[in-house]
């Protein structure tokens, strides 16, 4: 069985083999970039990715931002080889700017999740096959236009059907009821109000995914 696993990863030398661990994942960040929240979200994102081993055979990062518009900032395959490291990933996150559209009642959560499903979590976007775990972390206050919640829940459900674990991080004063519905499990919902909570929440997320932090 182990030789079959080795063959699957295309390694020619047993001495160079490093099979994936529980913490070698495809980590997709879907980030509300409305201006008032984005600095806090970026700080959290950088701390969270720092908990993983970013490399070609480790964790790969993808990212989407959403506010007035939805943008794919990073595909899982954008960094490869020696460029696929934590330093470059953090620089990339630092380079993103918040949306000047401040009214975050109108953030496009459903469209952001649909974009993640249709473009980011695809083989063409660099998504890998099992045993690599696919994880999406949604950063938002959970508030959206009236009538949009059903669409958001539908997209979240479709992600779940694809085997993608969805974790919701509520920012500032979130609609926790909506976030629990989106994540489909209250254990996958966290509340980030101030920067001093970043370390403890990131630790809990990693523990939930990896069994350690």
MIVOLO-503984 format. One record per residue (C-alpha): residue number from 1; residue in one letter; x, y, z. Coordinates in steps of 0.25 Angstrom, whole numbers. Last residue first. Layout:
residues N
<k: NUM; r: A; x: X; y: Y; z: Z>
...
This chain:
residues 213
<k: 213; r: X; x: -4; y: 96; z: 68>
<k: 212; r: X; x: -8; y: 81; z: 69>
<k: 211; r: X; x: -19; y: 72; z: 65>
<k: 210; r: X; x: -17; y: 76; z: 51>
<k: 209; r: X; x: -30; y: 83; z: 46>
<k: 208; r: X; x: -37; y: 86; z: 59>
<k: 207; r: X; x: -24; y: 89; z: 66>
<k: 206; r: X; x: -20; y: 98; z: 55>
<k: 205; r: X; x: -34; y: 106; z: 56>
<k: 204; r: X; x: -32; y: 107; z: 71>
<k: 203; r: X; x: -18; y: 112; z: 70>
<k: 202; r: X; x: -23; y: 123; z: 60>
<k: 201; r: X; x: -33; y: 127; z: 70>
<k: 200; r: X; x: -24; y: 128; z: 82>
<k: 199; r: X; x: -13; y: 136; z: 74>
<k: 198; r: X; x: -23; y: 146; z: 67>
<k: 197; r: X; x: -31; y: 149; z: 80>
<k: 196; r: X; x: -22; y: 161; z: 84>
<k: 195; r: X; x: -25; y: 167; z: 70>
<k: 194; r: X; x: -40; y: 170; z: 74>
<k: 193; r: X; x: -53; y: 165; z: 70>
<k: 192; r: X; x: -50; y: 151; z: 64>
<k: 191; r: X; x: -62; y: 142; z: 67>
<k: 190; r: X; x: -60; y: 127; z: 62>
<k: 189; r: X; x: -70; y: 117; z: 55>
<k: 188; r: X; x: -66; y: 103; z: 52>
<k: 187; r: X; x: -71; y: 97; z: 65>
<k: 186; r: X; x: -84; y: 103; z: 61>
<k: 185; r: X; x: -86; y: 94; z: 50>
<k: 184; r: X; x: -93; y: 97; z: 36>
<k: 183; r: X; x: -82; y: 107; z: 34>
<k: 182; r: X; x: -92; y: 116; z: 26>
<k: 181; r: X; x: -103; y: 114; z: 37>
<k: 180; r: X; x: -94; y: 117; z: 48>
<k: 179; r: X; x: -89; y: 129; z: 41>
<k: 178; r: X; x: -104; y: 134; z: 39>
<k: 177; r: X; x: -107; y: 132; z: 54>
<k: 176; r: X; x: -94; y: 139; z: 58>
<k: 175; r: X; x: -97; y: 152; z: 50>
<k: 174; r: X; x: -84; y: 158; z: 53>
<k: 173; r: X; x: -80; y: 170; z: 61>
<k: 172; r: X; x: -65; y: 172; z: 59>
<k: 171; r: X; x: -61; y: 160; z: 49>
<k: 170; r: X; x: -67; y: 146; z: 49>
<k: 169; r: X; x: -58; y: 135; z: 45>
<k: 168; r: X; x: -65; y: 124; z: 38>
<k: 167; r: X; x: -59; y: 110; z: 35>
<k: 166; r: X; x: -63; y: 102; z: 23>
<k: 165; r: X; x: -57; y: 88; z: 20>
<k: 164; r: X; x: -57; y: 85; z: 6>
<k: 163; r: X; x: -62; y: 71; z: 2>
<k: 162; r: X; x: -69; y: 75; z: -11>
<k: 161; r: X; x: -82; y: 73; z: -4>
<k: 160; r: X; x: -78; y: 83; z: 6>
<k: 159; r: X; x: -75; y: 94; z: -4>
<k: 158; r: X; x: -89; y: 91; z: -10>
<k: 157; r: X; x: -95; y: 94; z: 4>
<k: 156; r: X; x: -87; y: 107; z: 5>
<k: 155; r: X; x: -92; y: 111; z: -9>
<k: 154; r: X; x: -107; y: 108; z: -4>
<k: 153; r: X; x: -105; y: 115; z: 9>
<k: 152; r: X; x: -100; y: 128; z: 1>
<k: 151; r: X; x: -112; y: 127; z: -8>
<k: 150; r: X; x: -122; y: 126; z: 3>
<k: 149; r: X; x: -115; y: 137; z: 10>
<k: 148; r: X; x: -116; y: 147; z: -1>
<k: 147; r: X; x: -131; y: 151; z: 1>
<k: 146; r: X; x: -128; y: 163; z: 9>
<k: 145; r: X; x: -114; y: 168; z: 6>
<k: 144; r: X; x: -102; y: 163; z: 14>
<k: 143; r: X; x: -97; y: 162; z: 28>
<k: 142; r: X; x: -88; y: 150; z: 32>
<k: 141; r: X; x: -77; y: 159; z: 38>
<k: 140; r: X; x: -67; y: 153; z: 29>
<k: 139; r: X; x: -55; y: 144; z: 28>
<k: 138; r: X; x: -57; y: 131; z: 22>
<k: 137; r: X; x: -47; y: 120; z: 24>
<k: 136; r: X; x: -48; y: 109; z: 13>
<k: 135; r: X; x: -41; y: 96; z: 15>
<k: 134; r: X; x: -37; y: 85; z: 5>
<k: 133; r: X; x: -30; y: 73; z: 11>
<k: 132; r: X; x: -19; y: 66; z: 3>
<k: 131; r: X; x: -21; y: 51; z: 4>
<k: 130; r: X; x: -27; y: 54; z: -6>
<k: 129; r: X; x: -25; y: 61; z: -19>
<k: 128; r: X; x: -19; y: 75; z: -21>
<k: 127; r: X; x: -25; y: 89; z: -24>
<k: 126; r: X; x: -16; y: 97; z: -33>
<k: 125; r: X; x: -27; y: 106; z: -40>
<k: 124; r: X; x: -28; y: 96; z: -52>
<k: 123; r: X; x: -31; y: 85; z: -42>
<k: 122; r: X; x: -42; y: 93; z: -36>
<k: 121; r: X; x: -44; y: 99; z: -22>
<k: 120; r: X; x: -41; y: 113; z: -27>
<k: 119; r: X; x: -50; y: 114; z: -39>
<k: 118; r: X; x: -64; y: 109; z: -38>
<k: 117; r: X; x: -65; y: 106; z: -23>
<k: 116; r: X; x: -57; y: 119; z: -18>
<k: 115; r: X; x: -64; y: 127; z: -28>
<k: 114; r: X; x: -78; y: 122; z: -23>
<k: 113; r: X; x: -73; y: 125; z: -8>
<k: 112; r: X; x: -69; y: 140; z: -13>
<k: 111; r: X; x: -83; y: 141; z: -20>
<k: 110; r: X; x: -90; y: 137; z: -8>
<k: 109; r: X; x: -83; y: 146; z: 1>
<k: 108; r: X; x: -84; y: 158; z: -7>
<k: 107; r: X; x: -83; y: 169; z: 3>
<k: 106; r: X; x: -95; y: 179; z: 3>
<k: 105; r: X; x: -96; y: 181; z: 18>
<k: 104; r: X; x: -81; y: 185; z: 18>
<k: 103; r: X; x: -84; y: 199; z: 14>
<k: 102; r: X; x: -70; y: 204; z: 13>
<k: 101; r: X; x: -67; y: 203; z: -2>
<k: 100; r: X; x: -53; y: 208; z: -1>
<k: 99; r: X; x: -49; y: 193; z: -3>
<k: 98; r: X; x: -37; y: 189; z: 5>
<k: 97; r: X; x: -23; y: 187; z: -1>
<k: 96; r: X; x: -15; y: 175; z: -4>
<k: 95; r: X; x: 0; y: 176; z: -4>
<k: 94; r: X; x: 2; y: 171; z: 10>
<k: 93; r: X; x: -5; y: 157; z: 6>
<k: 92; r: X; x: 5; y: 155; z: -5>
<k: 91; r: X; x: 17; y: 159; z: 5>
<k: 90; r: X; x: 11; y: 148; z: 14>
<k: 89; r: X; x: 11; y: 138; z: 3>
<k: 88; r: X; x: 25; y: 141; z: -1>
<k: 87; r: X; x: 31; y: 140; z: 13>
<k: 86; r: X; x: 23; y: 127; z: 15>
<k: 85; r: X; x: 29; y: 119; z: 4>
<k: 84; r: X; x: 26; y: 115; z: -11>
<k: 83; r: X; x: 36; y: 124; z: -18>
<k: 82; r: X; x: 46; y: 112; z: -17>
<k: 81; r: X; x: 37; y: 103; z: -25>
<k: 80; r: X; x: 23; y: 108; z: -28>
<k: 79; r: X; x: 15; y: 120; z: -25>
<k: 78; r: X; x: 2; y: 123; z: -33>
<k: 77; r: X; x: -2; y: 108; z: -32>
<k: 76; r: X; x: -12; y: 110; z: -21>
<k: 75; r: X; x: -18; y: 122; z: -28>
<k: 74; r: X; x: -16; y: 136; z: -22>
<k: 73; r: X; x: -24; y: 149; z: -22>
<k: 72; r: X; x: -37; y: 144; z: -28>
<k: 71; r: X; x: -46; y: 156; z: -27>
<k: 70; r: X; x: -60; y: 159; z: -24>
<k: 69; r: X; x: -66; y: 173; z: -25>
<k: 68; r: X; x: -73; y: 182; z: -15>
<k: 67; r: X; x: -67; y: 174; z: -4>
<k: 66; r: X; x: -59; y: 162; z: -7>
<k: 65; r: X; x: -45; y: 156; z: -6>
<k: 64; r: X; x: -41; y: 142; z: -11>
<k: 63; r: X; x: -29; y: 134; z: -7>
<k: 62; r: X; x: -21; y: 122; z: -9>
<k: 61; r: X; x: -10; y: 116; z: -1>
<k: 60; r: X; x: -3; y: 103; z: -2>
<k: 59; r: X; x: 1; y: 94; z: 10>
<k: 58; r: X; x: 13; y: 84; z: 9>
<k: 57; r: X; x: 19; y: 77; z: -4>
<k: 56; r: X; x: 21; y: 90; z: -12>
<k: 55; r: X; x: 24; y: 98; z: 1>
<k: 54; r: X; x: 16; y: 106; z: 12>
<k: 53; r: X; x: 18; y: 98; z: 25>
<k: 52; r: X; x: 6; y: 103; z: 33>
<k: 51; r: X; x: 4; y: 112; z: 46>
<k: 50; r: X; x: 9; y: 124; z: 38>
<k: 49; r: X; x: -3; y: 123; z: 30>
<k: 48; r: X; x: -11; y: 127; z: 42>
<k: 47; r: X; x: -3; y: 138; z: 46>
<k: 46; r: X; x: -3; y: 144; z: 32>
<k: 45; r: X; x: -18; y: 142; z: 31>
<k: 44; r: X; x: -21; y: 149; z: 45>
<k: 43; r: X; x: -13; y: 161; z: 41>
<k: 42; r: X; x: -20; y: 162; z: 28>
<k: 41; r: X; x: -34; y: 161; z: 35>
<k: 40; r: X; x: -30; y: 172; z: 44>
<k: 39; r: X; x: -25; y: 181; z: 33>
<k: 38; r: X; x: -38; y: 178; z: 25>
<k: 37; r: X; x: -49; y: 181; z: 35>
<k: 36; r: X; x: -52; y: 196; z: 33>
<k: 35; r: X; x: -48; y: 196; z: 18>
<k: 34; r: X; x: -57; y: 185; z: 13>
<k: 33; r: X; x: -48; y: 174; z: 9>
<k: 32; r: X; x: -56; y: 162; z: 13>
<k: 31; r: X; x: -47; y: 150; z: 12>
<k: 30; r: X; x: -49; y: 137; z: 6>
<k: 29; r: X; x: -36; y: 129; z: 10>
<k: 28; r: X; x: -33; y: 116; z: 3>
<k: 27; r: X; x: -24; y: 106; z: 10>
<k: 26; r: X; x: -20; y: 94; z: 2>
<k: 25; r: X; x: -14; y: 85; z: 12>
<k: 24; r: X; x: -2; y: 79; z: 18>
<k: 23; r: X; x: -6; y: 79; z: 33>
<k: 22; r: X; x: -11; y: 64; z: 33>
<k: 21; r: X; x: 2; y: 60; z: 27>
<k: 20; r: X; x: 5; y: 58; z: 13>
<k: 19; r: X; x: 16; y: 48; z: 9>
<k: 18; r: X; x: 30; y: 52; z: 9>
<k: 17; r: X; x: 39; y: 44; z: -1>
<k: 16; r: X; x: 53; y: 48; z: -4>
<k: 15; r: X; x: 60; y: 36; z: 1>
<k: 14; r: X; x: 50; y: 27; z: -6>
<k: 13; r: X; x: 55; y: 33; z: -19>
<k: 12; r: X; x: 46; y: 33; z: -32>
<k: 11; r: X; x: 35; y: 41; z: -26>
<k: 10; r: X; x: 22; y: 42; z: -34>
<k: 9; r: X; x: 12; y: 45; z: -23>
<k: 8; r: X; x: 3; y: 33; z: -27>
<k: 7; r: X; x: 16; y: 24; z: -28>
<k: 6; r: X; x: 19; y: 27; z: -13>
<k: 5; r: X; x: 4; y: 24; z: -9>
<k: 4; r: X; x: 5; y: 11; z: -17>
<k: 3; r: X; x: 18; y: 7; z: -10>
<k: 2; r: X; x: 11; y: 10; z: 3>
<k: 1; r: X; x: 0; y: 0; z: 0>
